[in-house]
Amino acid sequence: MPDSPSGIRSAVEFLRADVLVAFPTETVYGLGADARSDTAVARVFAAKGRPTFNPLIVHVADFDMAEEIAFFPPPARRLAEALWPGPLTLVLGKRRDAGLSDLATSGLDTVALRIPAHDLAGQLLREFGGPLAAPSANPSGAVSPTRADHVLDGLGGRISAVLDGGACQVGLESTIIGFDGDTGILLRPGGLDLGVIETVLGAPLDTRALRHVNAPGQLLSHYAPRAGLRLEATGPGPAEVWLGFGPIAALRPGLNLSPSGDLVEAAANLFAFLREADTIATRTGVTRIAVAPVPMTGLGLAINDRL
């Protein structure tokens, strides 16, 4: 897709229809999806063949949009004001009304945010008018793409379009910083020099998390319901909520991740339905959720991993 106003308009139309568009940033090409849409974000995991529902970096057009999504403690604000736009991702507390898909943040109360320093990415984000979840536009485990042809080599046939912005200037993923009070925590080294970050903070970064955390660096556990889970269930017991999958008879009380057996639909529904099943369990006084078998193929691997 050309780097032109018409190309950007077409990309925005795709994104608003919950389909995927790769776009350039100064670091690497990102696989863009509406970060507010469960379906669009599920398609990111499907396209990448990502083995688990890891949190995704959310790209925004400007600081105002970032503040609508997350809380900025003083050290994060200093970094954002000094180093955004740029190859820096900040992991921050998510606002309750952020409107993001739970799948994009893996059900966490934090979100990884950045403003890319690339004219085409900025134009796309402004025209789209909302946040884009955008991991690197390559199959999971493959080398990150720094040109449009790299994206097509890896994801051709799995995505709707690529905005061609030429070669990426930095060519290395963003540096990711989290926070513990006023202390900056290095979660992933990347395209921004650590000395620059430490100069802005006026203090050294804590690097101990590198031994324990994978990018994009969420320190909290994933969402887990209060009720216990019984997996590979053929139906609910007398004191269980049912979480089904596939074209089976409706069982109550309960929900179905995808009556048609569509793994993308099931992935899109997973976190929201776990929360709803948990609410049903609390309301009805039961302590367990019975979960139907989900195939161990494609996105089913990620769904089962999270369960």
Backbone as CSV, one residue per row, in Angstrom:
resi,resn,N_x,N_y,N_z,CA_x,CA_y,CA_z,C_x,C_y,C_z
1,MET,0.854,-1.183,0.000,0.000,0.000,0.000,0.891,1.234,0.000
2,PRO,0.605,2.210,-0.870,1.509,3.353,-1.013,1.487,4.285,0.195
3,ASP,2.628,4.980,0.373,2.747,6.031,1.381,2.113,7.291,0.809
4,SER,0.799,7.413,0.971,0.053,8.524,0.386,-1.208,8.734,1.196
5,PRO,-1.859,9.908,1.064,-3.127,10.118,1.779,-4.161,9.043,1.479
6,SER,-4.237,8.607,0.219,-5.222,7.570,-0.116,-4.840,6.239,0.511
7,GLY,-3.528,5.956,0.569,-3.085,4.725,1.211,-3.404,4.722,2.693
8,ILE,-3.202,5.855,3.349,-3.512,5.953,4.779,-5.014,5.822,5.008
9,ARG,-5.813,6.459,4.154,-7.275,6.338,4.301,-7.717,4.889,4.153
10,SER,-7.127,4.181,3.194,-7.479,2.765,3.008,-7.075,1.945,4.226
11,ALA,-5.889,2.243,4.773,-5.429,1.525,5.960,-6.374,1.763,7.133
12,VAL,-6.835,2.994,7.297,-7.757,3.315,8.383,-9.066,2.559,8.207
13,GLU,-9.556,2.464,6.990,-10.793,1.719,6.742,-10.633,0.255,7.131
14,PHE,-9.487,-0.335,6.780,-9.220,-1.716,7.185,-9.228,-1.843,8.709
15,LEU,-8.507,-0.943,9.372,-8.400,-1.015,10.832,-9.757,-0.853,11.501
16,ARG,-10.593,0.019,10.983,-11.924,0.217,11.553,-12.832,-0.975,11.308
17,ALA,-12.451,-1.823,10.325,-13.214,-3.046,10.057,-12.646,-4.243,10.821
18,ASP,-11.744,-3.968,11.777,-11.164,-5.001,12.642,-10.242,-5.964,11.907
19,VAL,-9.640,-5.497,10.799,-8.632,-6.311,10.138,-7.265,-5.654,10.300
20,LEU,-6.210,-6.346,9.896,-4.851,-5.998,10.275,-4.110,-5.248,9.180
21,VAL,-3.331,-4.255,9.602,-2.500,-3.479,8.684,-1.111,-3.333,9.313
22,ALA,-0.083,-3.730,8.588,1.288,-3.502,9.051,1.710,-2.089,8.659
23,PHE,2.485,-1.461,9.557,2.926,-0.098,9.278,4.328,0.109,9.846
24,PRO,5.083,1.060,9.271,6.453,1.266,9.736,6.498,2.147,10.977
25,THR,7.459,1.878,11.829,7.840,2.798,12.894,9.344,3.004,12.769
26,GLU,9.901,3.828,13.640,11.349,4.020,13.576,12.109,2.784,14.050
27,THR,11.433,1.884,14.787,12.097,0.684,15.311,11.979,-0.459,14.305
28,VAL,10.800,-1.056,14.207,10.524,-2.117,13.239,9.105,-1.903,12.718
29,TYR,8.695,-2.687,11.720,7.300,-2.636,11.263,6.405,-3.294,12.313
30,GLY,5.269,-2.639,12.600,4.317,-3.160,13.564,3.102,-3.748,12.876
31,LEU,2.498,-4.743,13.495,1.274,-5.353,12.971,0.099,-4.712,13.693
32,GLY,-0.529,-3.743,13.041,-1.501,-2.885,13.688,-2.906,-3.464,13.733
33,ALA,-3.544,-3.287,14.895,-4.948,-3.665,15.089,-5.555,-2.691,16.084
34,ASP,-6.852,-2.449,15.953,-7.550,-1.590,16.900,-7.419,-2.178,18.304
35,ALA,-6.723,-1.472,19.188,-6.460,-1.992,20.534,-7.719,-2.057,21.386
36,ARG,-8.833,-1.497,20.897,-10.089,-1.534,21.640,-10.969,-2.708,21.248
37,SER,-10.567,-3.451,20.205,-11.399,-4.511,19.648,-10.843,-5.887,19.993
38,ASP,-11.634,-6.693,20.717,-11.207,-8.052,21.025,-10.951,-8.855,19.752
39,THR,-11.832,-8.709,18.765,-11.701,-9.477,17.533,-10.427,-9.104,16.783
40,ALA,-10.159,-7.806,16.654,-8.963,-7.372,15.932,-7.702,-7.861,16.625
41,VAL,-7.667,-7.754,17.952,-6.468,-8.184,18.683,-6.296,-9.694,18.586
42,ALA,-7.388,-10.439,18.644,-7.286,-11.893,18.477,-6.688,-12.237,17.122
43,ARG,-7.021,-11.462,16.105,-6.463,-11.718,14.767,-4.958,-11.469,14.715
44,VAL,-4.455,-10.563,15.573,-3.006,-10.366,15.662,-2.334,-11.657,16.117
45,PHE,-2.848,-12.244,17.192,-2.261,-13.479,17.705,-2.356,-14.595,16.667
46,ALA,-3.491,-14.664,15.956,-3.662,-15.699,14.933,-2.663,-15.508,13.799
47,ALA,-2.491,-14.271,13.333,-1.580,-14.005,12.212,-0.138,-14.309,12.583
48,LYS,0.250,-13.956,13.803,1.632,-14.157,14.228,1.909,-15.600,14.651
49,GLY,0.846,-16.366,14.922,1.060,-17.680,15.485,1.676,-17.589,16.856
50,ARG,1.296,-16.532,17.598,1.896,-16.271,18.909,1.457,-17.363,19.881
51,PRO,2.393,-18.021,20.579,2.019,-19.187,21.375,1.235,-18.871,22.629
52,THR,1.366,-17.664,23.191,0.611,-17.290,24.378,0.095,-15.875,24.202
53,PHE,-0.910,-15.536,24.990,-1.491,-14.201,24.909,-0.650,-13.223,25.732
54,ASN,0.546,-12.932,25.242,1.383,-11.949,25.901,0.814,-10.553,25.694
55,PRO,1.003,-9.650,26.651,0.548,-8.272,26.442,1.216,-7.651,25.222
56,LEU,0.484,-6.800,24.527,0.988,-6.139,23.330,1.285,-4.671,23.614
57,ILE,2.268,-4.117,22.916,2.542,-2.688,23.028,1.466,-1.921,22.266
58,VAL,0.926,-0.911,22.920,-0.129,-0.081,22.332,0.489,1.242,21.885
59,HIS,0.288,1.584,20.612,0.830,2.802,20.031,-0.243,3.888,19.992
60,VAL,0.136,5.091,20.364,-0.791,6.223,20.374,-0.175,7.391,19.612
61,ALA,-1.035,8.339,19.229,-0.594,9.454,18.399,0.109,10.543,19.193
62,ASP,-0.319,10.757,20.449,0.232,11.875,21.205,0.040,11.635,22.698
63,PHE,0.591,12.538,23.501,0.548,12.368,24.946,-0.877,12.477,25.488
64,ASP,-1.698,13.308,24.882,-3.088,13.426,25.334,-3.799,12.076,25.240
65,MET,-3.582,11.375,24.125,-4.202,10.058,23.966,-3.635,9.074,24.982
66,ALA,-2.343,9.185,25.252,-1.720,8.297,26.240,-2.327,8.515,27.620
67,GLU,-2.561,9.772,27.985,-3.118,10.075,29.308,-4.568,9.605,29.449
68,GLU,-5.269,9.445,28.347,-6.625,8.910,28.411,-6.618,7.412,28.729
69,ILE,-5.463,6.773,28.540,-5.359,5.329,28.697,-4.688,4.940,30.004
70,ALA,-3.692,5.726,30.446,-2.851,5.291,31.559,-2.545,6.426,32.518
71,PHE,-2.136,6.046,33.732,-1.658,6.992,34.736,-0.140,7.139,34.605
72,PHE,0.343,8.369,34.734,1.763,8.644,34.604,2.337,9.107,35.935
73,PRO,3.074,8.227,36.639,3.787,8.701,37.827,4.862,9.696,37.402
74,PRO,5.366,10.503,38.332,6.322,11.559,37.955,7.504,11.090,37.101
75,PRO,8.174,9.963,37.421,9.304,9.579,36.568,8.877,9.196,35.153
76,ALA,7.698,8.582,35.015,7.193,8.235,33.687,6.871,9.490,32.894
77,ARG,6.307,10.479,33.554,5.991,11.731,32.875,7.273,12.418,32.381
78,ARG,8.325,12.390,33.201,9.596,12.998,32.777,10.140,12.296,31.536
79,LEU,10.088,10.979,31.536,10.583,10.235,30.377,9.740,10.523,29.135
80,ALA,8.417,10.525,29.306,7.533,10.778,28.164,7.766,12.174,27.583
81,GLU,7.881,13.169,28.457,8.063,14.540,27.985,9.413,14.733,27.296
82,ALA,10.427,13.989,27.742,11.765,14.161,27.189,12.030,13.274,25.976
83,LEU,11.425,12.092,25.926,11.879,11.080,24.970,10.795,10.563,24.021
84,TRP,9.582,11.028,24.161,8.535,10.701,23.187,8.348,11.854,22.220
85,PRO,8.078,11.610,20.942,8.065,10.310,20.282,9.473,9.697,20.251
86,GLY,9.538,8.373,20.269,10.821,7.710,20.231,10.704,6.245,20.567
87,PRO,11.830,5.527,20.497,11.837,4.068,20.692,11.807,3.675,22.163
88,LEU,10.837,4.205,22.894,10.693,3.975,24.321,9.259,3.569,24.627
89,THR,9.100,2.428,25.298,7.791,1.960,25.741,7.736,2.034,27.260
90,LEU,6.652,2.585,27.789,6.458,2.716,29.225,5.313,1.806,29.665
91,VAL,5.560,1.006,30.702,4.522,0.142,31.270,3.901,0.871,32.448
92,LEU,2.604,1.159,32.343,1.917,2.068,33.262,0.606,1.474,33.748
93,GLY,0.108,2.001,34.862,-1.203,1.602,35.339,-2.286,2.033,34.370
94,LYS,-3.187,1.125,34.049,-4.250,1.374,33.071,-5.454,2.007,33.752
95,ARG,-6.031,3.028,33.127,-7.260,3.628,33.641,-8.437,2.667,33.456
96,ARG,-9.369,2.730,34.391,-10.542,1.851,34.311,-11.355,2.095,33.045
97,ASP,-11.377,3.355,32.596,-12.166,3.690,31.413,-11.301,3.788,30.163
98,ALA,-10.164,3.077,30.151,-9.259,3.157,28.999,-9.902,2.617,27.733
99,GLY,-10.810,1.662,27.869,-11.507,1.123,26.703,-10.705,0.136,25.884
100,LEU,-9.592,-0.363,26.419,-8.764,-1.301,25.674,-9.319,-2.718,25.776
101,SER,-9.046,-3.513,24.764,-9.358,-4.935,24.827,-8.542,-5.588,25.932
102,ASP,-9.180,-6.433,26.740,-8.448,-7.193,27.748,-7.392,-8.093,27.107
103,LEU,-7.660,-8.528,25.883,-6.707,-9.386,25.193,-5.418,-8.628,24.879
104,ALA,-5.519,-7.329,24.610,-4.330,-6.526,24.302,-3.417,-6.396,25.508
105,THR,-3.995,-6.356,26.705,-3.201,-6.212,27.927,-3.113,-7.519,28.703
106,SER,-3.601,-8.603,28.112,-3.570,-9.926,28.740,-4.276,-9.920,30.091
107,GLY,-5.319,-9.092,30.197,-6.111,-9.053,31.409,-5.444,-8.349,32.573
108,LEU,-4.335,-7.664,32.325,-3.608,-6.987,33.394,-4.165,-5.598,33.670
109,ASP,-3.765,-5.037,34.797,-4.129,-3.663,35.138,-3.091,-2.677,34.646
110,THR,-2.139,-3.139,33.854,-1.116,-2.273,33.277,-1.196,-2.326,31.761
111,VAL,-0.585,-1.336,31.119,-0.544,-1.281,29.661,0.822,-0.752,29.237
112,ALA,1.346,-1.314,28.159,2.620,-0.870,27.585,2.307,0.125,26.473
113,LEU,2.779,1.374,26.618,2.438,2.457,25.694,3.684,3.057,25.067
114,ARG,3.548,3.512,23.821,4.587,4.351,23.230,4.023,5.210,22.111
115,ILE,4.751,6.286,21.790,4.449,7.148,20.654,5.588,6.976,19.658
116,PRO,5.328,6.403,18.494,6.422,6.170,17.552,6.913,7.457,16.891
117,ALA,8.211,7.506,16.630,8.823,8.665,15.977,8.990,8.373,14.490
118,HIS,7.867,8.267,13.811,7.873,7.988,12.371,6.700,8.744,11.764
119,ASP,6.964,9.532,10.745,5.921,10.392,10.169,4.713,9.589,9.702
120,LEU,4.949,8.475,9.008,3.838,7.696,8.476,3.026,7.057,9.598
121,ALA,3.713,6.537,10.620,2.996,5.973,11.765,2.166,7.045,12.459
122,GLY,2.741,8.242,12.612,2.005,9.333,13.239,0.777,9.729,12.444
123,GLN,0.919,9.806,11.120,-0.230,10.141,10.276,-1.321,9.089,10.408
124,LEU,-0.928,7.817,10.408,-1.906,6.738,10.522,-2.640,6.816,11.857
125,LEU,-1.899,7.012,12.942,-2.518,7.063,14.268,-3.453,8.258,14.408
126,ARG,-3.046,9.394,13.872,-3.927,10.578,13.942,-5.181,10.390,13.115
127,GLU,-5.033,9.826,11.919,-6.199,9.615,11.056,-7.127,8.559,11.649
128,PHE,-6.544,7.528,12.257,-7.357,6.478,12.877,-8.066,7.016,14.114
129,GLY,-7.386,7.851,14.869,-8.012,8.498,16.014,-8.136,7.641,17.252
130,GLY,-7.341,6.608,17.357,-7.401,5.733,18.522,-6.125,4.932,18.654
131,PRO,-6.026,4.122,19.710,-4.809,3.351,19.959,-4.722,2.108,19.073
132,LEU,-3.512,1.780,18.666,-3.267,0.583,17.867,-2.340,-0.359,18.623
133,ALA,-2.805,-1.578,18.835,-1.910,-2.628,19.327,-1.034,-3.042,18.158
134,ALA,0.276,-3.076,18.372,1.152,-3.320,17.224,2.449,-4.005,17.650
135,PRO,2.422,-5.336,17.816,3.676,-6.056,17.974,4.414,-6.080,16.647
136,SER,5.623,-6.583,16.636,6.383,-6.636,15.389,5.638,-7.487,14.359
137,ALA,5.692,-7.057,13.103,4.891,-7.662,12.034,5.615,-8.847,11.410
138,ASN,5.777,-9.891,12.209,6.447,-11.105,11.754,5.853,-12.295,12.488
139,PRO,6.003,-13.504,11.926,5.561,-14.678,12.685,6.315,-14.764,14.008
140,SER,5.645,-15.224,15.035,6.263,-15.309,16.358,7.536,-16.142,16.280
141,GLY,8.607,-15.599,16.849,9.883,-16.299,16.852,10.781,-15.971,15.686
142,ALA,10.238,-15.287,14.659,11.042,-14.926,13.493,11.707,-13.572,13.716
143,VAL,12.631,-13.232,12.838,13.346,-11.961,12.939,12.383,-10.813,12.660
144,SER,12.481,-9.757,13.451,11.591,-8.606,13.275,11.838,-7.921,11.939
145,PRO,10.770,-7.442,11.285,10.907,-6.862,9.940,11.259,-5.379,9.987
146,THR,12.172,-4.962,9.143,12.540,-3.549,9.050,12.239,-2.965,7.665
147,ARG,11.647,-3.763,6.779,11.192,-3.275,5.469,9.870,-3.941,5.144
148,ALA,9.112,-3.317,4.245,7.795,-3.848,3.898,7.890,-5.253,3.299
149,ASP,8.935,-5.512,2.507,9.054,-6.838,1.904,9.330,-7.912,2.945
150,HIS,9.962,-7.528,4.077,10.142,-8.484,5.169,8.784,-8.899,5.732
151,VAL,7.879,-7.933,5.865,6.539,-8.231,6.375,5.824,-9.205,5.453
152,LEU,5.873,-8.928,4.161,5.178,-9.776,3.195,5.789,-11.169,3.136
153,ASP,7.098,-11.267,3.311,7.737,-12.582,3.328,7.196,-13.446,4.467
154,GLY,6.943,-12.810,5.619,6.509,-13.584,6.780,5.014,-13.709,6.933
155,LEU,4.278,-12.637,6.583,2.845,-12.596,6.883,1.966,-12.452,5.644
156,GLY,2.547,-12.536,4.470,1.763,-12.436,3.239,0.617,-13.439,3.238
157,GLY,-0.600,-12.964,2.941,-1.778,-13.822,2.952,-2.484,-13.882,4.292
158,ARG,-1.832,-13.354,5.357,-2.458,-13.389,6.681,-2.976,-12.024,7.107
159,ILE,-2.565,-10.956,6.415,-2.965,-9.603,6.789,-3.526,-8.899,5.572
160,SER,-4.199,-7.766,5.801,-4.903,-7.095,4.710,-4.023,-6.147,3.915
161,ALA,-3.043,-5.501,4.573,-2.263,-4.487,3.866,-0.976,-4.186,4.630
162,VAL,-0.020,-3.611,3.902,1.215,-3.084,4.494,1.404,-1.669,3.975
163,LEU,1.545,-0.730,4.889,1.937,0.625,4.502,3.448,0.642,4.339
164,ASP,3.908,0.960,3.145,5.347,0.910,2.852,5.977,2.259,3.159
165,GLY,6.758,2.312,4.223,7.452,3.537,4.609,8.950,3.429,4.446
166,GLY,9.408,2.438,3.669,10.836,2.264,3.488,11.467,1.555,4.673
167,ALA,12.783,1.622,4.739,13.516,0.943,5.809,13.367,1.690,7.132
168,CYS,13.283,0.938,8.234,13.173,1.536,9.566,14.525,2.119,9.983
169,GLN,14.497,3.287,10.584,15.727,3.992,10.921,16.486,3.336,12.063
170,VAL,15.773,2.922,13.113,16.439,2.327,14.274,16.686,0.835,14.057
171,GLY,15.676,0.117,13.621,15.835,-1.290,13.279,15.943,-2.229,14.459
172,LEU,15.643,-1.753,15.644,15.686,-2.555,16.860,14.467,-2.200,17.690
173,GLU,13.851,-3.190,18.321,12.631,-2.939,19.083,12.857,-1.896,20.178
174,SER,11.753,-1.308,20.642,11.841,-0.235,21.634,12.356,-0.748,22.977
175,THR,12.989,0.139,23.717,13.372,-0.125,25.103,12.117,-0.030,25.970
176,ILE,11.943,-0.976,26.891,10.741,-1.004,27.726,11.114,-0.738,29.184
177,ILE,10.416,0.235,29.767,10.663,0.638,31.152,9.370,0.526,31.954
178,GLY,9.446,-0.119,33.103,8.354,-0.135,34.062,8.749,0.669,35.286
179,PHE,7.887,0.706,36.277,8.136,1.558,37.446,7.697,0.866,38.725
180,ASP,8.495,1.073,39.765,8.148,0.682,41.120,8.345,1.921,41.974
181,GLY,7.251,2.652,42.228,7.377,3.956,42.865,8.141,4.901,41.954
182,ASP,9.216,5.488,42.457,10.019,6.408,41.657,11.171,5.716,40.946
183,THR,11.261,4.409,41.070,12.365,3.667,40.456,11.975,3.165,39.078
184,GLY,12.791,3.450,38.089,12.598,2.908,36.755,13.151,1.495,36.666
185,ILE,12.400,0.591,36.044,12.793,-0.816,35.944,12.991,-1.158,34.463
186,LEU,14.160,-1.636,34.116,14.425,-2.047,32.738,13.800,-3.413,32.501
187,LEU,12.831,-3.454,31.588,12.147,-4.698,31.265,12.631,-5.294,29.955
188,ARG,13.110,-4.447,29.042,13.702,-4.943,27.804,14.641,-3.890,27.256
189,PRO,15.911,-4.214,27.040,16.782,-3.268,26.338,16.363,-3.173,24.877
190,GLY,16.587,-2.035,24.281,16.154,-1.864,22.897,16.835,-0.691,22.234
191,GLY,16.057,0.023,21.416,16.620,1.024,20.533,16.934,2.363,21.155
192,LEU,16.728,2.526,22.458,17.059,3.779,23.133,18.137,3.502,24.174
193,ASP,19.209,4.271,24.120,20.345,4.080,25.004,19.931,4.238,26.467
194,LEU,20.364,3.310,27.300,19.976,3.340,28.710,20.545,4.550,29.427
195,GLY,21.717,5.010,28.993,22.305,6.188,29.614,21.433,7.417,29.457
196,VAL,20.775,7.532,28.304,19.870,8.662,28.072,18.696,8.597,29.047
197,ILE,18.160,7.403,29.229,17.029,7.224,30.142,17.436,7.555,31.570
198,GLU,18.583,7.067,31.985,19.044,7.309,33.355,19.351,8.783,33.592
199,THR,19.814,9.467,32.562,20.062,10.903,32.699,18.762,11.651,32.957
200,VAL,17.711,11.299,32.217,16.414,11.953,32.411,15.856,11.637,33.795
201,LEU,16.008,10.394,34.229,15.485,9.997,35.539,16.332,10.551,36.682
202,GLY,17.598,10.805,36.400,18.504,11.239,37.459,18.846,10.131,38.426
203,ALA,18.717,8.875,37.971,18.990,7.716,38.821,19.216,6.503,37.933
204,PRO,19.950,5.497,38.431,20.160,4.279,37.642,18.879,3.453,37.547
205,LEU,18.770,2.686,36.474,17.649,1.777,36.305,17.881,0.497,37.097
206,ASP,16.794,-0.083,37.578,16.837,-1.400,38.208,16.770,-2.438,37.089
207,THR,17.782,-3.295,36.984,17.841,-4.270,35.885,17.533,-5.695,36.343
208,ARG,17.118,-5.879,37.593,16.914,-7.237,38.094,15.775,-7.965,37.387
209,ALA,14.798,-7.219,36.866,13.648,-7.858,36.223,14.033,-8.590,34.953
210,LEU,15.171,-8.243,34.354,15.586,-8.903,33.117,15.767,-10.402,33.310
211,ARG,16.015,-10.843,34.522,16.228,-12.261,34.772,14.916,-13.031,34.838
212,HIS,13.806,-12.313,34.932,12.548,-13.010,35.217,11.418,-12.693,34.231
213,VAL,11.504,-11.613,33.484,10.354,-11.139,32.719,10.666,-11.123,31.230
214,ASN,9.713,-11.574,30.411,9.833,-11.481,28.958,9.123,-10.233,28.463
215,ALA,9.637,-9.630,27.395,8.997,-8.462,26.809,7.567,-8.800,26.423
216,PRO,6.652,-7.809,26.450,6.882,-6.426,26.808,6.822,-6.111,28.282
217,GLY,7.191,-7.027,29.123,7.565,-6.659,30.475,6.461,-6.316,31.431
218,GLN,5.543,-7.205,31.621,4.518,-6.977,32.626,4.900,-7.754,33.875
219,LEU,5.010,-7.081,35.025,5.469,-7.721,36.244,4.352,-8.426,37.007
220,LEU,3.099,-8.054,36.756,1.988,-8.660,37.482,1.536,-9.936,36.793
221,SER,0.852,-10.821,37.537,0.343,-12.044,36.933,-0.836,-11.715,36.021
222,HIS,-1.118,-12.646,35.107,-2.263,-12.468,34.217,-3.564,-12.569,35.009
223,TYR,-4.653,-12.129,34.388,-5.949,-12.193,35.046,-6.289,-13.641,35.390
224,ALA,-6.752,-13.871,36.583,-7.227,-15.193,36.987,-8.547,-15.022,37.716
225,PRO,-9.546,-15.845,37.403,-10.828,-15.736,38.108,-10.693,-16.196,39.548
226,ARG,-11.623,-15.747,40.380,-11.643,-16.204,41.775,-12.057,-17.672,41.863
227,ALA,-13.000,-18.049,41.005,-13.443,-19.437,40.981,-12.357,-20.318,40.368
228,GLY,-12.302,-21.575,40.822,-11.381,-22.530,40.224,-11.849,-22.960,38.840
229,LEU,-10.945,-23.519,38.041,-11.281,-24.013,36.706,-11.129,-25.536,36.658
230,ARG,-12.104,-26.200,36.052,-11.990,-27.627,35.737,-11.951,-27.749,34.221
231,LEU,-10.818,-28.161,33.688,-10.613,-28.189,32.243,-11.050,-29.529,31.644
232,GLU,-11.199,-29.512,30.305,-11.574,-30.717,29.545,-12.886,-31.312,30.051
233,ALA,-13.806,-30.452,30.475,-15.078,-30.923,31.026,-16.075,-31.224,29.909
234,THR,-16.890,-32.228,30.102,-17.949,-32.550,29.135,-19.264,-31.890,29.496
235,GLY,-19.318,-31.271,30.657,-20.501,-30.558,31.094,-20.287,-30.085,32.517
236,PRO,-21.145,-29.189,32.987,-20.970,-28.664,34.342,-21.545,-29.599,35.387
237,GLY,-20.863,-29.648,36.535,-21.416,-30.358,37.679,-22.485,-29.512,38.349
238,PRO,-23.116,-30.024,39.402,-24.221,-29.306,40.049,-23.802,-27.992,40.692
239,ALA,-22.507,-27.814,40.973,-22.054,-26.587,41.621,-20.987,-25.897,40.765
240,GLU,-21.217,-25.886,39.449,-20.245,-25.301,38.532,-20.937,-24.392,37.519
241,VAL,-20.197,-23.375,37.076,-20.599,-22.560,35.925,-19.972,-23.186,34.684
242,TRP,-20.691,-23.154,33.578,-20.221,-23.798,32.344,-19.601,-22.763,31.409
243,LEU,-18.422,-23.087,30.881,-17.782,-22.290,29.834,-17.536,-23.224,28.665
244,GLY,-18.425,-23.134,27.670,-18.406,-24.089,26.574,-17.586,-23.637,25.383
245,PHE,-17.446,-24.553,24.428,-16.813,-24.271,23.138,-17.389,-25.237,22.117
246,GLY,-17.831,-24.676,20.974,-18.321,-25.518,19.898,-19.829,-25.686,19.906
247,PRO,-20.330,-26.346,18.851,-21.784,-26.458,18.645,-22.400,-27.553,19.505
248,ILE,-22.524,-27.266,20.801,-23.172,-28.202,21.712,-24.394,-27.532,22.307
249,ALA,-25.254,-28.326,22.901,-26.464,-27.767,23.502,-26.096,-26.768,24.590
250,ALA,-26.860,-25.690,24.658,-26.601,-24.665,25.677,-26.778,-25.266,27.068
251,LEU,-25.826,-24.976,27.920,-25.868,-25.459,29.290,-25.867,-24.259,30.216
252,ARG,-26.732,-24.266,31.206,-26.881,-23.133,32.104,-26.660,-23.563,33.556
253,PRO,-26.144,-22.648,34.388,-25.723,-21.304,33.994,-24.374,-21.356,33.287
254,GLY,-24.202,-20.542,32.282,-22.912,-20.561,31.606,-22.868,-19.770,30.328
255,LEU,-21.740,-19.911,29.645,-21.425,-19.162,28.438,-20.762,-20.101,27.442
256,ASN,-20.617,-19.634,26.197,-19.919,-20.420,25.182,-18.927,-19.518,24.465
257,LEU,-17.639,-19.877,24.521,-16.601,-19.065,23.892,-16.843,-18.891,22.399
258,SER,-17.328,-19.939,21.748,-17.679,-19.852,20.324,-18.567,-21.029,19.973
259,PRO,-19.883,-20.803,19.836,-20.778,-21.899,19.470,-20.416,-22.560,18.143
260,SER,-19.782,-21.787,17.232,-19.427,-22.343,15.925,-18.065,-23.026,15.927
261,GLY,-17.354,-22.969,17.062,-16.029,-23.588,17.121,-14.948,-22.768,16.447
262,ASP,-15.124,-21.450,16.382,-14.153,-20.543,15.757,-13.136,-20.113,16.814
263,LEU,-11.866,-20.473,16.612,-10.851,-20.181,17.624,-10.549,-18.696,17.741
264,VAL,-10.681,-17.934,16.646,-10.487,-16.483,16.737,-11.582,-15.870,17.607
265,GLU,-12.834,-16.300,17.396,-13.933,-15.805,18.231,-13.718,-16.203,19.688
266,ALA,-13.267,-17.429,19.909,-13.036,-17.897,21.278,-11.940,-17.080,21.954
267,ALA,-10.872,-16.790,21.221,-9.788,-15.984,21.790,-10.273,-14.583,22.120
268,ALA,-11.081,-14.012,21.219,-11.593,-12.663,21.444,-12.479,-12.607,22.682
269,ASN,-13.180,-13.709,22.970,-14.118,-13.734,24.098,-13.477,-14.175,25.415
270,LEU,-12.274,-14.726,25.383,-11.736,-15.457,26.520,-11.740,-14.655,27.817
271,PHE,-11.075,-13.501,27.861,-10.942,-12.762,29.109,-12.285,-12.225,29.596
272,ALA,-13.076,-11.689,28.662,-14.376,-11.147,29.053,-15.275,-12.248,29.599
273,PHE,-15.249,-13.433,28.977,-16.118,-14.517,29.417,-15.639,-15.127,30.733
274,LEU,-14.312,-15.154,30.938,-13.822,-15.611,32.239,-14.331,-14.694,33.357
275,ARG,-14.274,-13.389,33.100,-14.773,-12.440,34.103,-16.277,-12.633,34.333
276,GLU,-17.024,-12.803,33.228,-18.470,-12.953,33.362,-18.825,-14.258,34.063
277,ALA,-18.097,-15.340,33.730,-18.335,-16.616,34.400,-18.017,-16.500,35.891
278,ASP,-16.974,-15.748,36.207,-16.619,-15.521,37.607,-17.734,-14.770,38.336
279,THR,-18.326,-13.795,37.659,-19.435,-13.037,38.240,-20.641,-13.942,38.480
280,ILE,-20.932,-14.811,37.501,-22.041,-15.758,37.656,-21.780,-16.678,38.843
281,ALA,-20.529,-17.154,38.962,-20.183,-18.046,40.066,-20.408,-17.364,41.410
282,THR,-19.976,-16.113,41.514,-20.164,-15.370,42.762,-21.645,-15.176,43.061
283,ARG,-22.406,-14.821,42.021,-23.830,-14.543,42.209,-24.609,-15.790,42.606
284,THR,-24.201,-16.943,42.053,-24.952,-18.174,42.299,-24.365,-19.014,43.420
285,GLY,-23.254,-18.540,44.004,-22.694,-19.211,45.166,-21.918,-20.472,44.863
286,VAL,-21.385,-20.611,43.631,-20.557,-21.779,43.310,-19.088,-21.351,43.255
287,THR,-18.203,-22.323,43.269,-16.774,-22.000,43.393,-15.935,-22.514,42.240
288,ARG,-16.593,-23.055,41.186,-15.787,-23.617,40.109,-16.434,-23.368,38.753
289,ILE,-15.573,-23.235,37.731,-16.004,-23.071,36.345,-15.555,-24.306,35.573
290,ALA,-16.490,-24.999,34.945,-16.175,-26.161,34.114,-15.967,-25.684,32.677
291,VAL,-14.810,-26.011,32.100,-14.436,-25.508,30.777,-14.397,-26.660,29.781
292,ALA,-15.121,-26.502,28.677,-15.139,-27.521,27.635,-13.764,-27.644,26.977
293,PRO,-13.460,-28.778,26.372,-12.192,-28.924,25.661,-12.081,-27.921,24.512
294,VAL,-10.899,-27.349,24.361,-10.580,-26.460,23.247,-9.443,-27.113,22.472
295,PRO,-9.540,-27.228,21.153,-8.496,-27.928,20.389,-7.113,-27.319,20.599
296,MET,-6.104,-28.178,20.633,-4.728,-27.729,20.820,-4.081,-27.446,19.468
297,THR,-4.751,-26.596,18.688,-4.225,-26.196,17.384,-4.399,-24.692,17.230
298,GLY,-3.528,-24.055,16.446,-3.657,-22.628,16.180,-3.781,-21.834,17.470
299,LEU,-4.776,-20.930,17.506,-5.003,-20.130,18.706,-5.450,-20.965,19.901
300,GLY,-5.863,-22.190,19.644,-6.226,-23.073,20.745,-5.074,-23.323,21.696
301,LEU,-3.843,-23.300,21.172,-2.674,-23.465,22.022,-2.586,-22.323,23.038
302,ALA,-2.816,-21.103,22.555,-2.754,-19.937,23.432,-3.912,-19.919,24.427
303,ILE,-5.105,-20.305,23.957,-6.270,-20.338,24.845,-6.028,-21.344,25.968
304,ASN,-5.548,-22.535,25.621,-5.278,-23.539,26.642,-4.142,-23.133,27.564
305,ASP,-3.140,-22.459,27.033,-2.045,-21.966,27.865,-2.573,-21.004,28.916
306,ARG,-3.445,-20.087,28.504,-3.963,-19.114,29.448,-4.888,-19.771,30.465
307,LEU,-5.723,-20.716,29.999,-6.607,-21.419,30.935,-5.792,-22.201,31.951
